[in-house]
Amino acid sequence: QILTKIPHHLINLIDPDQQYSAAQFRHDALLTMKEITLRGNTPLLVGGTMLYFKALREGLSDLPPADQQIRKEIEASAAEKGWSTLHHLLQSVDPISAERIQPNDSQRIQRALEIYYLTGKPMSQQMVSSQPTSIPYRLISIALLPSDRKVLHQRIQHRFEMMLEMGLIEEVRSILSQFSLTLEMPSMRCVGYRQVYQYLQGQLSLMELREKGAAATRQLAKRQLTWLRSMEQLTEFDCLADNLLEQAMYYLQTMLNTND
């Protein structure tokens, strides 16, 4: 319903069996923002994937682009030996990256090894040596934070129940009928999708799906709040306030009318 009322961008860009990096997102987002501003409009950046927002706002280190041949070789090796073995390999060539990457995080293990194979240098070393480029726009950053954690958890539970009622299970079932997907893929690691996948595979009951889906969403919200509270130059609003819309609109209009 919201999509039909308000123009949205960077949605439905790739298939669920494809990967989409923070670097790709930053490139596409900056291009879209440029097009919007050239039309005389102001882009509104909305979302909860804080790593991607950080990449957009602060930039990324100048790392080499993906190499599909090397990725296929890494995936073949993982299929034969397992990602934990490749994580041990990463420890030997890039211990700093290996320390911050979990042994089951196939996407990041693959990227770190890929960069090492492409350049002969650890990814951690290259991230330090290259200077990222910040976003070429003035940003007005606001966050809608809850004053009552209990109410937030109630809303999360209600939201997940509504997602199920509106066809989340059927949506995932349809996707799985069209694509060969596993829990190792980024699309199936998303909150909600992962739990429904496990339900359809017979690994969870419907009750467990509801419980684990809501619990995973609460964990995600907790991580988002941690990210937001660490951000600088951020104005916070109580998302439970009755006059939230009026407060936020007044603040944004005031800021847009100033040059500071």
C-alpha positions as CSV (number, residue, x, y, z in Angstrom):
1,Q,0.0,0.0,0.0
2,I,2.8,2.4,0.9
3,L,4.6,1.7,-2.3
4,T,1.6,2.7,-4.4
5,K,1.3,6.1,-2.6
6,I,4.9,7.2,-2.3
7,P,7.7,6.7,-4.9
8,H,10.3,4.2,-3.6
9,H,13.7,3.4,-5.0
10,L,16.3,0.6,-4.9
11,I,13.6,-2.1,-4.4
12,N,13.4,-5.3,-6.4
13,L,16.9,-4.7,-8.0
14,I,18.1,-8.3,-7.9
15,D,16.9,-11.9,-7.6
16,P,17.1,-13.7,-4.2
17,D,19.9,-16.0,-5.4
18,Q,22.1,-13.0,-6.1
19,Q,24.3,-11.0,-3.7
20,Y,24.2,-7.3,-3.2
21,S,27.1,-5.6,-1.4
22,A,27.3,-2.4,0.6
23,A,29.5,-1.0,-2.2
24,Q,26.9,-1.7,-4.8
25,F,24.2,-0.2,-2.6
26,R,26.3,3.0,-2.1
27,H,26.9,3.3,-5.9
28,D,23.2,2.9,-6.7
29,A,22.0,5.1,-3.9
30,L,24.3,8.0,-4.8
31,L,23.2,7.7,-8.5
32,T,19.5,7.7,-7.4
33,M,20.0,10.7,-5.0
34,K,21.6,12.7,-7.8
35,E,18.7,12.0,-10.1
36,I,16.2,13.0,-7.4
37,T,18.0,16.3,-6.6
38,L,18.3,17.2,-10.3
39,R,14.5,17.0,-10.4
40,G,14.4,19.6,-7.6
41,N,13.3,17.1,-4.9
42,T,14.9,16.0,-1.6
43,P,15.7,12.3,-1.2
44,L,14.5,10.7,2.0
45,L,16.8,7.9,3.2
46,V,14.7,5.4,5.2
47,G,15.6,2.0,6.6
48,G,17.1,-0.1,9.3
49,T,20.1,-1.7,7.6
50,M,22.6,0.4,9.5
51,L,25.8,-1.1,7.9
52,Y,24.5,0.0,4.5
53,F,23.6,3.5,5.8
54,K,27.0,3.8,7.3
55,A,28.6,2.8,4.0
56,L,26.5,5.5,2.2
57,R,27.2,8.2,4.7
58,E,30.9,7.6,5.4
59,G,32.1,5.8,2.3
60,L,34.0,2.6,1.9
61,S,37.6,1.7,1.5
62,D,38.8,1.3,-2.1
63,L,38.7,-2.4,-2.4
64,P,38.7,-4.4,-5.7
65,P,35.3,-5.3,-7.3
66,A,34.0,-8.9,-7.1
67,D,35.6,-11.5,-9.4
68,Q,33.0,-14.2,-10.3
69,Q,35.6,-16.8,-11.3
70,I,37.4,-16.5,-7.9
71,R,34.1,-16.6,-6.1
72,K,33.1,-19.8,-7.9
73,E,36.4,-21.4,-6.9
74,I,36.0,-20.3,-3.2
75,E,32.4,-21.7,-3.2
76,A,33.6,-25.0,-4.7
77,S,36.2,-25.3,-2.0
78,A,33.6,-24.5,0.6
79,A,31.3,-27.1,-0.8
80,E,34.1,-29.7,-0.5
81,K,35.7,-28.7,2.8
82,G,33.1,-26.5,4.6
83,W,33.2,-22.8,5.5
84,S,34.8,-23.4,8.9
85,T,37.8,-24.8,7.0
86,L,38.0,-21.7,4.9
87,H,37.7,-19.6,8.0
88,H,40.8,-21.3,9.3
89,L,42.5,-20.5,6.0
90,L,41.5,-16.9,6.4
91,Q,43.1,-16.9,9.9
92,S,46.4,-17.8,8.3
93,V,46.3,-15.1,5.6
94,D,44.3,-12.3,7.4
95,P,44.0,-13.0,11.1
96,I,42.6,-9.5,11.8
97,S,39.6,-10.1,9.4
98,A,39.2,-13.6,10.7
99,E,38.9,-12.4,14.2
100,R,35.9,-10.2,13.4
101,I,34.2,-12.6,11.0
102,Q,32.2,-15.5,12.4
103,P,33.1,-19.0,11.1
104,N,29.6,-19.4,9.6
105,D,29.5,-16.1,7.9
106,S,30.1,-17.4,4.4
107,Q,29.5,-14.1,2.6
108,R,32.2,-12.2,4.5
109,I,34.7,-15.1,4.5
110,Q,34.3,-15.3,0.8
111,R,34.9,-11.6,0.3
112,A,38.0,-11.5,2.5
113,L,39.6,-14.5,0.7
114,E,38.6,-13.0,-2.6
115,I,40.4,-9.8,-1.9
116,Y,43.4,-11.6,-0.7
117,Y,43.5,-13.8,-3.8
118,L,43.0,-10.7,-6.1
119,T,45.6,-8.5,-4.5
120,G,47.9,-10.7,-2.5
121,K,47.3,-8.5,0.6
122,P,45.0,-9.0,3.6
123,M,41.6,-7.1,3.4
124,S,42.3,-5.6,6.8
125,Q,45.5,-4.0,5.6
126,Q,43.8,-2.5,2.5
127,M,41.0,-1.1,4.6
128,V,43.4,0.8,6.7
129,S,45.6,2.1,3.8
130,S,42.7,3.4,1.6
131,Q,40.7,6.4,2.6
132,P,36.9,6.3,2.1
133,T,35.0,9.2,0.5
134,S,32.1,10.6,2.5
135,I,28.7,11.4,1.0
136,P,28.7,14.6,-1.1
137,Y,25.4,15.9,0.5
138,R,24.4,17.6,3.7
139,L,22.5,15.1,5.8
140,I,19.8,15.7,8.4
141,S,19.7,12.6,10.5
142,I,16.8,11.7,12.7
143,A,16.0,8.5,14.6
144,L,12.6,7.3,15.9
145,L,13.5,5.6,19.2
146,P,11.0,4.0,21.6
147,S,10.6,5.4,25.2
148,D,9.1,2.1,26.3
149,R,10.9,-1.1,25.4
150,K,7.8,-3.2,26.4
151,V,5.6,-1.4,23.9
152,L,8.3,-1.8,21.2
153,H,8.3,-5.6,21.8
154,Q,4.5,-5.7,21.6
155,R,4.6,-3.9,18.3
156,I,7.3,-6.2,17.0
157,Q,5.2,-9.2,17.9
158,H,2.1,-7.7,16.2
159,R,4.1,-6.8,13.1
160,F,5.4,-10.3,12.7
161,E,1.9,-11.7,13.1
162,M,0.6,-9.3,10.5
163,M,3.4,-10.4,8.1
164,L,2.3,-14.0,8.5
165,E,-1.4,-13.1,8.0
166,M,-0.5,-11.1,4.8
167,G,1.2,-14.0,3.2
168,L,4.8,-14.2,4.2
169,I,4.8,-18.0,4.2
170,E,3.2,-18.2,0.7
171,E,5.7,-15.6,-0.5
172,V,8.7,-17.6,0.7
173,R,7.2,-20.8,-0.7
174,S,6.8,-19.1,-4.1
175,I,10.4,-17.9,-4.1
176,L,11.7,-21.3,-3.2
177,S,9.8,-22.8,-6.1
178,Q,11.6,-20.4,-8.5
179,F,15.1,-20.3,-7.1
180,S,17.5,-22.8,-5.5
181,L,18.2,-21.2,-2.2
182,T,19.9,-22.2,1.1
183,L,20.3,-20.5,4.5
184,E,23.8,-19.6,3.5
185,M,22.5,-17.0,1.0
186,P,22.0,-13.4,2.2
187,S,18.3,-13.4,1.1
188,M,17.5,-16.3,3.3
189,R,19.4,-14.9,6.3
190,C,16.9,-12.0,6.5
191,V,14.8,-11.9,9.6
192,G,11.5,-13.6,8.9
193,Y,12.6,-15.2,5.7
194,R,15.1,-17.4,7.6
195,Q,12.4,-18.6,10.1
196,V,9.8,-19.3,7.3
197,Y,12.5,-21.2,5.3
198,Q,13.1,-23.4,8.4
199,Y,9.3,-23.9,8.8
200,L,8.9,-25.0,5.2
201,Q,11.8,-27.4,5.6
202,G,10.0,-29.0,8.6
203,Q,12.6,-27.7,11.1
204,L,10.1,-25.5,13.0
205,S,6.5,-25.8,14.0
206,L,4.1,-22.9,13.3
207,M,4.3,-21.9,16.9
208,E,8.1,-22.0,16.8
209,L,8.1,-19.9,13.7
210,R,6.0,-17.2,15.4
211,E,8.3,-17.2,18.5
212,K,11.6,-17.3,16.7
213,G,10.6,-14.8,14.1
214,A,9.5,-12.3,16.7
215,A,12.6,-13.0,18.8
216,A,14.9,-12.5,15.8
217,T,13.2,-9.2,15.1
218,R,13.7,-8.1,18.7
219,Q,17.4,-8.9,18.4
220,L,17.6,-6.9,15.2
221,A,15.9,-3.9,16.8
222,K,18.4,-4.1,19.7
223,R,21.3,-4.0,17.2
224,Q,19.7,-1.1,15.4
225,L,19.3,0.9,18.6
226,T,22.9,0.3,19.4
227,W,24.0,1.6,16.0
228,L,21.8,4.6,16.3
229,R,22.9,5.6,19.7
230,S,26.5,5.5,18.6
231,M,25.9,7.9,15.7
232,E,27.0,11.5,15.9
233,Q,24.8,14.5,14.8
234,L,21.6,12.5,15.3
235,T,18.3,14.0,16.5
236,E,16.1,11.6,18.4
237,F,12.3,11.5,18.5
238,D,10.1,9.2,20.7
239,C,8.3,7.0,18.2
240,L,5.5,6.4,20.7
241,A,4.7,10.1,21.1
242,D,1.2,11.1,20.0
243,N,2.5,14.2,18.2
244,L,5.4,12.4,16.6
245,L,4.6,13.4,13.0
246,E,4.1,17.1,13.9
247,Q,7.4,17.1,15.9
248,A,9.4,15.5,13.1
249,M,7.9,17.5,10.3
250,Y,8.5,20.8,12.2
251,Y,12.1,19.9,12.9
252,L,12.8,18.8,9.3
253,Q,11.2,21.9,7.8
254,T,13.2,24.1,10.1
255,M,16.4,22.4,9.2
256,L,15.7,22.4,5.5
257,N,15.2,26.2,5.7
258,T,18.6,26.8,7.2
259,N,22.0,26.7,5.6
260,D,23.9,25.5,8.7
